[in-house]
Amino acid sequence: MTNSIKNNVNNFVIKMKHQFSNNKKYIKNDILSGLTVALALIPESVAFAFVAGVSPILSLQTAFMIGLIAAIFTGRPGMISSSTAAISVVFASLIYQHGLEYLFATVVLMGIIQMLIGVFRLGRFARIIPYSVMLGFLNGLSIVIFLAQWSQFKVDKVVVVDGIETIQKVWLPRLDFTIMLLFVLFTMAIIHIVPKITKAVPSSLVAIIVMTVIAVVLGRFGYHLRNVQDFAGMELTGGLPRFHMPQVVISIDMLRIIFPYALIGALVGLTEAVLTLRVIDEMTDTRGRSNKECIAQGFANFVNGFFGGMGGDAMIGQSIINIKSGGRTRLSGIVASVSLMIFIMFGSSFVNAIPLAGLVGVMFMVVVGTFKWESLKYRNKIPMQDLLVVIVVTVGTVFIDLATAVIIGVVLSALIFAWEKGKVIYANVENDEENGITTYKINGTIFFGSVLNFRDLFDFNNDPNEIIIDLKYAKVMDHSAMEAINGVADKYHTLGKKVTLIRLSQNCQVLFKNAETITSVNIDDSFNEPSPFPYV
């Protein structure tokens, strides 16, 4: 056992040395881009915390662990993973109803589901997600994040109802509401203007620093802006994540509670990861490994759940920042995570002082950057069915959940495709009156979506006694197609007419050979391509 572990360690060291040698030219850029990403992660990670309703330090520690583990095992070097808005939105209601211990157990289960998806090589199917679904997903996610921010404009108030004191969320007083909104807009203005001046420092970090300084100055004059410490209800202290076994009783009832959240979180996380992978593939003209990335994301969440984390996935925005800053290997993600951890350990006092108005401003800019504004101009410029998919996925994301909306979008896109594809089938009809033969030369794809149109091609009552169906230019795709062809032949047979199939492709011959006991079509092999069955 000891020798086996030693061999694995040696193999890992050799592999790392090999990668170091091959990627030496990228090391400088990876380190610098990793530092840039770490700075950009700080405000967003803290902002995601109050979307989910957890401690900002918990979100920052999650960003460290998810980012480090995913970067080491990633199938797409250059990708940045962290706590994210999408996962925060998914788990917010779970945390509110059942508390943090159920969250940790859910994150562990989510990681297991993601790893299983990768092990069974299901990750590649995420590549078939249509672009219209991606647009709807991003737009819906933006709206969900936008709506979630308004809870920060509310405070707890004790209300007496029927003699019983209850705590309700109420809007801030008008003056405080107006001041907070002005600071939110000021934060957004800083984030918008800073990149026009310099890109050396992330604009969101500049905005948070400026807002924190303003909050401290105002505090000295007696006006207190609500800050992260107010949100958390305590002073936050940071440090390395510690192992923590989720304090839940494993039972059917517990699994019934956490499984839907774990499944939705797993699908949402992998959807974002694969979409991010595709974006980086296009930017770098390379190709990542989606199944390996599923395993990396799953393992990161699995471990994170045992260290009191909120779960996470790949970040499209930060990954783009990393690539544009020169990051190309997994080193950039590792540097980003380690740098973030150093900040957590030595800069937690700064986190406590960050005003909520600044974080809301950062999240509003995330919304602005995530929403695909060009999609609002797509009317009459793209097919109506694609526009319908964008709208359905957007609405589904807002009113149902992210993963379900994506599934609905993919299914709807497939049905629309089948409907449109089913229309593209026709026949060239040749009548040999001398011999009493009519030949139907079928063009198009015969499948479940086109079988009705296929049947309508034939004139059963007026055709002569012998009919030939030429399938050279047709594709027979599924069982529905074979049943449709068999049904046409049966219809002619009931009228006392003979039907013969000719010029079948090899794939078509395979289908009918396998189904010969359940079909009764007559095939003339002399016209076919060479048979794939050597014994025929």
C-alpha positions in Angstrom: 0.0 0.0 0.0 2.8 2.4 0.9 4.6 1.6 -2.3 1.4 2.3 -4.3 1.0 5.7 -2.7 4.7 6.5 -3.2 4.3 5.5 -6.9 1.2 7.7 -7.3 3.0 10.7 -5.7 6.1 10.1 -8.0 3.9 9.9 -11.1 2.1 13.1 -10.0 5.4 14.9 -9.5 6.7 13.7 -12.9 3.5 14.9 -14.6 3.7 18.3 -12.9 7.4 18.6 -14.0 6.4 17.7 -17.5 3.6 20.3 -17.6 6.0 22.9 -16.0 8.5 22.3 -18.8 5.9 22.5 -21.5 4.1 25.6 -20.1 7.2 27.6 -18.9 6.5 30.4 -21.3 3.0 30.9 -19.8 4.1 31.0 -16.1 4.5 34.8 -15.9 1.2 35.5 -17.6 -0.5 32.9 -15.5 0.7 34.3 -12.2 -0.2 37.9 -13.1 -3.6 36.9 -14.5 -4.2 34.8 -11.4 -3.5 37.8 -9.1 -5.9 39.9 -11.2 -8.7 37.3 -10.9 -8.2 37.0 -7.1 -8.7 40.7 -6.7 -11.8 40.6 -8.9 -13.2 37.6 -7.0 -13.3 39.3 -3.6 -16.2 41.7 -4.1 -18.2 39.2 -6.1 -17.8 36.4 -3.6 -18.9 38.6 -0.8 -21.9 39.8 -2.9 -22.9 36.2 -3.6 -23.0 35.5 0.1 -25.9 37.8 0.8 -27.7 36.5 -2.3 -27.6 33.0 -0.6 -28.0 34.4 2.9 -24.7 33.1 4.3 -21.6 34.6 5.9 -19.3 36.4 3.4 -16.3 34.6 4.9 -18.1 31.3 4.1 -18.5 32.4 0.5 -14.8 33.5 0.2 -13.6 30.2 1.7 -15.8 28.4 -0.8 -14.3 30.4 -3.6 -10.8 29.3 -2.4 -11.6 25.6 -2.1 -13.7 25.3 -5.3 -11.2 27.3 -7.3 -8.2 25.4 -6.1 -9.5 21.9 -6.5 -11.3 22.5 -9.8 -8.1 24.2 -11.2 -5.9 21.2 -10.3 -8.2 18.6 -11.8 -9.9 20.7 -14.5 -10.6 19.5 -18.0 -10.3 23.1 -19.3 -7.1 24.9 -18.2 -7.6 28.6 -17.8 -11.1 28.2 -16.4 -11.9 29.9 -13.1 -14.3 28.3 -10.6 -15.7 29.9 -7.4 -18.9 30.5 -5.5 -21.3 31.8 -8.0 -24.6 33.7 -8.3 -26.4 30.8 -10.0 -25.6 28.4 -7.1 -26.4 31.1 -4.6 -29.8 31.5 -6.1 -30.5 27.8 -6.2 -29.6 27.2 -2.5 -31.1 30.5 -1.0 -34.5 29.0 -0.1 -32.9 25.8 1.2 -30.7 27.8 3.6 -33.6 29.9 4.7 -35.9 26.9 5.4 -33.4 24.3 6.7 -30.2 26.0 7.7 -26.5 25.6 6.9 -26.1 21.9 7.9 -28.6 20.9 5.2 -26.7 23.1 2.8 -23.4 21.3 3.5 -25.0 17.9 3.0 -26.6 19.1 -0.2 -23.3 20.3 -1.6 -21.8 16.9 -0.9 -24.6 15.2 -2.7 -24.4 17.7 -5.6 -20.7 16.9 -6.0 -21.5 13.1 -6.1 -24.1 13.7 -8.8 -21.7 15.8 -10.9 -18.9 13.2 -10.6 -21.3 10.5 -11.7 -22.3 12.6 -14.7 -18.6 12.8 -15.7 -17.8 9.2 -15.0 -20.7 8.0 -17.2 -19.5 10.5 -19.9 -22.8 12.4 -20.0 -21.0 15.8 -20.0 -20.6 15.7 -23.7 -24.4 16.0 -24.1 -24.3 19.5 -22.6 -22.5 20.5 -25.9 -25.8 20.1 -27.7 -27.4 23.0 -25.8 -28.6 25.4 -28.5 -27.5 29.0 -28.4 -31.0 30.2 -28.0 -31.2 28.2 -24.7 -27.9 29.8 -23.6 -29.3 33.3 -24.2 -32.4 32.5 -22.3 -30.4 31.0 -19.4 -28.1 34.0 -19.1 -31.0 36.5 -19.4 -33.1 34.7 -16.8 -30.1 34.4 -14.5 -29.5 38.1 -14.8 -33.2 38.9 -13.9 -33.1 36.5 -10.9 -29.9 38.2 -9.5 -31.4 41.6 -10.1 -34.5 40.8 -8.2 -32.6 39.2 -5.3 -30.7 42.5 -4.6 -33.7 44.4 -3.5 -33.9 42.4 -0.3 -30.9 44.4 0.8 -33.1 47.5 0.8 -35.2 45.9 3.6 -34.6 45.6 7.3 -36.1 43.5 10.1 -38.9 45.1 12.0 -40.8 43.8 15.0 -44.5 43.8 14.3 -47.3 42.9 16.7 -50.0 40.8 15.1 -52.9 39.6 17.3 -50.8 40.3 20.4 -47.9 38.2 19.1 -44.6 39.8 18.2 -43.2 38.7 14.8 -40.3 39.9 12.7 -41.1 41.1 9.2 -39.0 42.5 6.4 -39.9 46.1 5.6 -38.4 48.7 3.3 -35.8 51.1 4.6 -37.1 54.6 5.6 -37.4 56.8 2.5 -34.3 58.9 3.3 -32.1 55.8 4.0 -33.5 54.1 0.9 -32.7 57.1 -1.3 -29.1 57.4 0.1 -28.4 53.7 -0.4 -29.8 53.8 -3.9 -27.5 56.8 -4.7 -24.5 54.9 -3.4 -25.5 51.9 -5.5 -25.6 54.1 -8.6 -22.3 55.7 -7.6 -20.7 52.2 -7.3 -21.9 51.3 -10.7 -20.6 54.5 -12.2 -17.1 53.8 -10.8 -17.1 50.2 -12.2 -18.2 51.6 -15.6 -15.6 54.5 -15.7 -12.5 52.9 -14.2 -11.8 50.6 -17.2 -11.7 53.6 -19.5 -8.9 55.0 -17.4 -6.9 51.9 -16.5 -7.3 48.1 -16.6 -4.4 47.4 -14.3 -6.8 47.0 -11.3 -10.2 45.3 -11.4 -12.8 48.1 -11.5 -15.1 46.3 -9.0 -12.3 46.2 -6.5 -11.7 50.0 -7.0 -15.4 50.6 -6.4 -15.5 48.6 -3.2 -12.4 50.3 -1.8 -13.8 53.8 -2.6 -17.2 52.9 -1.1 -15.6 51.5 2.0 -13.5 54.6 2.5 -16.6 56.8 2.1 -18.5 54.5 4.6 -15.7 54.9 7.2 -15.6 58.7 6.7 -19.4 59.0 7.0 -19.3 56.8 10.1 -17.0 59.4 11.8 -19.6 62.0 11.1 -22.3 59.9 12.7 -24.0 58.4 9.6 -23.7 54.7 9.5 -24.0 52.9 6.1 -25.2 49.3 6.5 -22.2 47.0 5.9 -21.2 43.4 5.7 -20.9 43.1 9.5 -24.5 44.3 9.9 -25.6 41.7 7.3 -23.8 38.8 9.0 -24.9 39.9 12.5 -21.4 39.5 13.8 -17.7 40.4 13.2 -16.3 38.2 10.6 -12.9 36.6 11.0 -11.2 34.6 8.3 -8.9 31.6 8.2 -8.3 28.3 6.5 -11.4 26.2 6.0 -11.8 23.5 8.6 -13.1 20.0 8.2 -16.8 19.8 9.2 -19.0 16.8 8.9 -22.6 18.0 8.1 -24.6 17.7 11.3 -27.7 16.0 9.7 -29.4 12.7 10.4 -29.3 10.6 7.2 -32.8 9.5 6.5 -35.4 9.2 3.7 -37.0 12.5 4.8 -33.6 14.3 4.8 -32.8 13.0 1.3 -36.2 14.0 0.1 -35.4 17.5 1.1 -31.9 17.9 -0.2 -32.0 15.8 -3.4 -34.1 18.2 -5.5 -31.7 21.1 -4.6 -28.6 18.9 -5.1 -29.9 17.8 -8.6 -30.8 21.3 -9.7 -27.5 22.6 -8.3 -25.5 19.9 -10.1 -27.3 20.6 -13.4 -27.0 24.4 -13.1 -23.4 24.2 -12.1 -22.4 21.9 -15.0 -24.5 24.0 -17.4 -22.5 27.0 -16.5 -19.2 25.1 -16.5 -19.9 23.7 -20.0 -21.0 27.1 -21.3 -17.8 28.6 -19.9 -15.8 25.8 -21.4 -17.3 26.5 -24.8 -16.5 30.2 -24.5 -12.9 29.5 -23.6 -12.6 27.0 -26.4 -13.6 29.7 -28.9 -11.3 32.3 -27.4 -8.2 30.1 -27.4 -9.0 28.0 -30.5 -8.5 24.8 -28.4 -10.9 22.2 -27.0 -11.5 21.3 -23.4 -12.7 18.0 -22.0 -16.2 18.3 -20.7 -16.4 15.0 -18.9 -13.2 15.6 -17.1 -14.5 19.0 -16.1 -17.7 17.5 -14.7 -15.6 15.2 -12.5 -13.4 18.2 -11.4 -16.4 20.3 -10.6 -18.0 17.4 -8.7 -14.9 16.6 -6.7 -14.5 20.2 -5.8 -18.1 20.5 -4.5 -17.9 17.1 -2.8 -14.8 18.2 -0.8 -16.2 21.7 -0.2 -19.3 20.2 1.4 -17.1 18.6 4.1 -15.4 22.0 4.8 -18.5 24.0 5.4 -18.9 25.5 1.9 -21.8 26.7 -0.1 -20.9 25.0 -3.4 -19.9 26.6 -6.7 -19.0 26.2 -10.4 -17.2 27.8 -13.2 -17.5 31.6 -13.7 -17.9 32.9 -17.2 -16.9 36.5 -16.4 -13.8 35.7 -14.3 -12.7 33.0 -16.8 -12.9 35.6 -19.6 -10.8 38.0 -17.5 -8.3 35.3 -16.9 -8.0 34.4 -20.6 -7.8 38.0 -21.7 -5.1 38.7 -19.0 -2.9 35.9 -20.5 -3.9 32.9 -18.3 -3.7 29.7 -20.2 -2.9 26.8 -17.8 -4.2 25.5 -14.5 -1.5 27.6 -12.7 -3.6 30.8 -13.1 -6.5 29.2 -11.3 -4.3 27.9 -8.5 -2.6 31.3 -8.1 -6.0 33.0 -8.0 -7.3 30.7 -5.3 -4.2 30.8 -3.1 -4.0 34.6 -3.4 -7.7 34.8 -2.4 -7.0 32.6 0.7 -4.1 34.9 1.8 -6.5 37.9 1.6 -9.1 36.0 3.7 -6.6 35.2 6.4 -5.2 38.7 6.7 -7.9 41.1 5.3 -11.1 40.0 7.0 -11.3 43.3 8.9 -11.6 45.1 5.5 -14.4 42.7 4.5 -16.4 43.7 7.7 -16.4 47.3 6.7 -17.6 46.9 3.1 -21.0 48.7 2.7 -23.9 46.7 1.3 -24.6 49.5 -1.1 -21.2 48.8 -2.8 -21.9 45.1 -3.0 -25.4 45.7 -4.5 -23.8 48.0 -7.1 -21.3 45.2 -8.0 -24.1 42.7 -8.4 -26.1 45.1 -10.5 -23.0 45.4 -12.8 -22.8 41.6 -12.9 -26.4 41.7 -14.1 -25.6 44.3 -16.8 -22.7 42.2 -18.0 -24.5 38.9 -17.9 -27.7 40.0 -19.7 -27.5 39.7 -23.5 -28.9 43.0 -24.4 -28.5 42.3 -28.1 -31.3 39.7 -27.8 -33.8 42.5 -27.3 -33.2 43.4 -31.0 -33.6 39.9 -32.4 -37.2 40.3 -33.4 -37.5 39.7 -37.2 -33.8 39.0 -37.3 -33.8 35.4 -36.2 -36.4 32.6 -36.7 -39.4 33.1 -34.5 -39.0 29.6 -33.0 -35.6 30.5 -31.7 -36.9 33.7 -30.2 -39.7 31.7 -28.6 -37.1 29.4 -27.0 -35.2 32.4 -25.6 -38.3 33.8 -24.0 -39.5 30.5 -22.6 -36.1 29.8 -21.0 -35.9 33.3 -19.6 -39.3 33.1 -18.0 -38.7 29.6 -16.8 -35.5 30.6 -15.1 -37.2 33.4 -13.3 -40.3 31.6 -12.2 -39.2 27.9 -11.9 -35.5 27.3 -11.6 -32.4 27.5 -13.8 -31.9 23.8 -14.5 -35.5 23.1 -15.3 -35.7 26.1 -17.6 -32.6 24.8 -19.5 -34.1 21.3 -19.8 -37.4 22.8 -21.1 -35.5 24.9 -23.6 -33.5 21.9 -24.9 -36.7 19.8 -25.3 -38.6 22.6 -26.9 -35.7 23.2 -29.4 -35.6 19.5 -30.2 -39.4 19.4 -30.8 -39.2 22.5 -33.0 -36.3 21.0 -35.0 -38.2 17.8 -35.4 -41.3 19.7 -36.6 -39.4 21.7 -39.1 -37.2 18.8 -40.3 -40.4 16.7 -40.7 -41.7 19.1 -43.4 -38.7 18.6 -45.6 -39.7 15.3 -47.3 -41.0 14.8 -50.8 -41.2 12.3 -53.6 -40.4 12.3 -57.3 -43.1 10.1 -58.8 -42.4 8.2 -62.1 -45.3 6.4 -63.8 -44.5 3.5 -66.1 -48.0 3.1 -67.7 -46.8 0.4 -70.2 -45.8 -2.0 -67.4 -48.3 -0.6 -64.8 -45.6 0.5 -62.3 -45.4 3.6 -60.2 -42.0 4.5 -58.6 -41.8 6.8 -55.6 -38.3 8.3 -55.2 -38.3 9.5 -51.6 -36.1 12.5 -50.7 -35.6 13.5 -47.1 -35.4 12.0 -43.6 -38.1 9.6 -42.4 -38.4 9.8 -38.6 -41.1 10.3 -36.0 -41.5 13.9 -37.0 -42.1 13.3 -40.7 -44.1 10.1 -40.8 -47.4 11.8 -41.4 -46.0 13.8 -44.3 -44.4 10.6 -45.6 -47.8 8.8 -45.7 -49.4 11.8 -47.5 -47.0 11.3 -50.4 -48.8 8.2 -51.7 -52.0 8.0 -53.8 -53.2 4.6 -52.5 -56.4 4.4 -54.5 -55.3 5.6 -57.9 -51.8 3.9 -58.1 -51.4 0.8 -60.3 -51.0 -2.7 -58.9 -47.2 -2.5 -58.6 -45.5 0.2 -56.5 -41.7 0.7 -56.0 -40.4 2.8 -53.2 -36.9 4.0 -54.0 -35.0 5.0 -50.8 -31.6 5.9 -52.2 -32.0 9.5 -51.3 -33.9 9.0 -48.1 -32.7 8.3 -44.5 -34.7 5.9 -42.3 -33.9 7.0 -38.8 -36.0 5.2 -36.2 -38.7 2.7 -35.3 -41.4 5.2 -36.2 -40.0 5.4 -39.8 -40.0 1.6 -40.2 -43.5 1.4 -38.9 -44.6 4.2 -41.3 -43.0 2.3 -44.3 -44.6 -1.0 -43.1 -47.9 0.8 -42.7 -47.8 2.1 -46.3 -47.0 -1.4 -47.5 -49.9 -2.9 -45.5 -52.3 -0.3 -46.9 -51.3 -1.2 -50.5 -51.6 -4.9 -49.7 -55.1 -4.5 -48.4 -55.9 -3.0 -51.8 -54.4 -6.0 -53.5 -51.3 -4.1 -54.7 -47.6 -5.1 -54.5 -45.0 -2.9 -52.9 -41.2 -3.3 -53.3 -38.4 -1.3 -51.5 -35.2 -0.8 -53.5 -31.8 0.9 -53.2 -31.7 0.9 -49.4 -28.6 2.3 -47.7 -26.5 0.0 -45.5 -27.9 1.6 -42.3 -31.4 1.1 -43.6 -30.7 -2.5 -44.4 -29.4 -3.0 -40.8 -32.7 -1.5 -39.4 -34.9 -3.8 -41.5 -32.8 -6.8 -40.9 -33.0 -6.4 -37.1 -36.8 -5.8 -37.4 -37.6 -8.5 -40.0 -39.8 -10.4 -37.5 -42.0 -7.4 -36.9 -42.3 -6.0 -40.4 -43.6 -7.4 -43.7 -42.0 -5.3 -46.3 -40.7 -6.7 -49.6 -37.1 -5.6 -50.3 -35.4 -6.2 -53.6 -31.8 -6.7 -52.6 -30.5 -6.6 -56.2 -30.8 -2.8 -56.2 -29.3 -2.2 -52.7 -25.8 -1.2 -51.7 -23.5 -4.1 -50.8 -25.1 -5.7 -47.7 -23.5 -5.3 -44.3 -24.5 -8.8 -43.6 -22.0 -11.3 -45.1 -24.5 -14.1 -44.9 -27.3 -12.4 -46.8 
